Amino acid sequence: MHKPLTITRRSFAGALSALGLCATSAAFAQGADAYPRQVIRIVVPYPAGGATDTLGRVMATKLQEAWGQTVIVENKPGASGTIGNDMVAKSPPDGYTVLLAITAIVQVPALMPNLGYDVMKDLQPLAQVASTNSLLVVPKSAPVSTLKEFIDLVKANPRKYNFGSYGVGTSSHIQGSLLNMQAKLDLTHVPYKGAAPLLQDLRGGQLFSAFIDMATARPHLEAMKPLAVTGPRRNPLLPEVPTFAELGYHSFEPLGWFALFMPSGVPAPIAKKFADEANRILHLPDVIQRIEGLGMTPGGMPTADFAKVVREDAAIYARIIREANIRLE
């Protein structure tokens, strides 16, 4: 004889909760199946025409082809990228507003502690689109050909030599400051408003050295000598140039990168669908060729692996910025 079924208040509540979770999961899954249903915006927090903008338009074109849905690039420059970053961080978490950011997104929080958003809490990384080494370069006319010769010359001539950067707080400034600290140098920092004036002075010999990303340096390599590269391994375009790590220096391992982010509240199935499609696109032969043609290495690593890169790079840059006392005036 069967015992009568007894339902307690707690078990009934638990059953309802379980049903609710199932319904929510099903709704999210259906949402991902239907996604995208409207225009997707890729926000580029820098002006049109630069490398970030170019990569954003490559991704937009391919996503539109794959999904048959309009994908637009919207440039929102200003304040070291923080205007565009903030806009996406505070956008509705529906998967229709995407950010194409650069490494600065994990550097700026240590430089501007009163940001209106928290990179680690308000944004979720989806896919690394491309990465690039930075090079320590000197003019072709400089009397040095190796990093050791460079360091010996600077030490033998106190307060005589300088290094240029794209501006205060940029990767090139952080890397130059790191070399100053580790090699115990006194290179004077000369900040420029972007790459163009820096390259002009470097080519003209008015500037002694600079950290320049590979994509920017590539068209000008005939006028300069690369002494060392950042990153965990040598750049295949310059296989003869050693890494800083090979030469005994640390914390130069982070690469410069370009990556896609969404607001943290976007449901996981939708974020995953976008990330998976972006990573598929980044393995297409024509996309690889286009990115390599810009002097960069194509991305496409698993999302979890890139999220780890974001966390680790943020910690490294925060420490360097603090120890070098770099501040945005």
Number of C-alpha atoms within 10 A of each C-alpha: 3 4 5 6 6 7 9 9 9 9 11 11 12 12 12 12 12 12 12 12 12 12 12 12 14 12 12 16 16 13 16 20 13 10 18 20 14 10 13 19 19 25 25 29 27 24 15 16 9 10 17 22 21 17 20 26 18 16 23 20 14 18 20 15 12 11 13 11 15 16 23 19 22 21 19 18 17 12 12 16 19 23 16 22 30 20 18 28 25 16 17 15 18 17 24 22 24 26 28 28 26 22 20 19 17 22 22 23 18 21 21 14 10 9 13 14 18 15 22 14 11 17 24 21 25 28 28 29 27 25 24 24 27 27 27 23 25 25 24 18 13 14 11 17 14 14 17 13 13 16 17 13 15 18 17 9 10 11 12 13 17 17 25 26 26 22 20 20 23 20 22 23 23 22 25 22 23 22 20 18 14 12 13 12 19 19 22 15 19 17 17 16 11 12 16 12 12 24 24 12 16 22 20 14 16 12 19 20 28 27 26 26 23 25 20 19 20 15 11 13 15 11 16 20 21 25 21 25 29 28 21 16 16 19 23 9 12 14 10 12 17 19 24 24 18 13 11 8 15 13 19 21 18 21 21 20 21 24 24 24 26 28 28 22 18 19 17 14 17 22 22 16 16 23 22 17 16 22 19 12 21 24 15 11 9 11 17 18 14 15 22 17 11 19 21 27 21 22 22 23 18 14 18 12 11 18 17 12 16 22 12 13 19 22 14 16 26 17 14 19 21 12 12 14 10 17 12 11 7
